[in-house]
Amino acid sequence: MEILKSAFVKEFIKLTNDGTRMGWHERNGGNLSYRIATEEAREIEGELSPGGEWKPIGRALPDLAGEFFLVTGTGKYFSNVILDPEDNITIAELDAEGRNYRQRWGLSRGGAPTSEFASHLVCHAAKKRESGGRSRVVYHAHPGNIIAMTFLLPLSDRVFTLELWRMISECSIVFPKGVGVTEWMVPGSEEMADATAREIAKFDAVIWPHHGMFATGATFDEAFGLMYTIEKAAEIWIKIKSTGMPILQSITVDNLKALEQAFHIRLTEGFLSGE
Ligand SMILES: [Zn+2]
């Protein structure tokens, strides 16, 4: 099957366009990767090149051995993906040990996967384990309101989660586990990848202070929807703070417990206590 006609490639391109329209991808900001299903990889096998040289990932990820990923290229702009997907995204294959990768398609005028490829792969490994193989999408964007929040709150998983859950009734239902928050670190560094992997094992979204967010999901809709829901809650939080007016009413801890019962969800233990 022609690669650009595959459903997962079309959905990948749609997400890069949707994210662009949200204003989350200034310049070459953000990156996206998809762990291609075995049957999808089989369908496009005939269109792949034999592959260039193997390049080190910088760590061993045996959980991802032999897997194929569709991923945005380093330095590439999300806004250009829809115009020329073949020059802006690539399919990379991992070797039998999950230590090296090689490109099998795309980046037609040269290039490499995103500089955050290692962060993406450690997220994929953690989420694949945690979800029993369900999770396939890792999405990194720069939404303005969640970044603004990281200047005003302590960088605590519990503090961010509670504030976000309280902004809109749907939040605790959409992300009952909550959100993780790392310390500020150098983008693309190994310690950043490790910190992200630790947090993403517990949550489906991780906030990088003064930078942006990672959201994961089984589908492109799930990952994008999660990014959108969290950013919408952050937008409301920033708007409330910006008025300078006292808050007269809000979603309380008891309200969150009522949502937990009504929607049969389990909110992360400990996040509702201690107030
Ligand atoms: Zn970024």
Residues whose N, C-alpha, C, O or C-beta is under 5 A from the ligand:
A	BS01	ZN	G30 G212
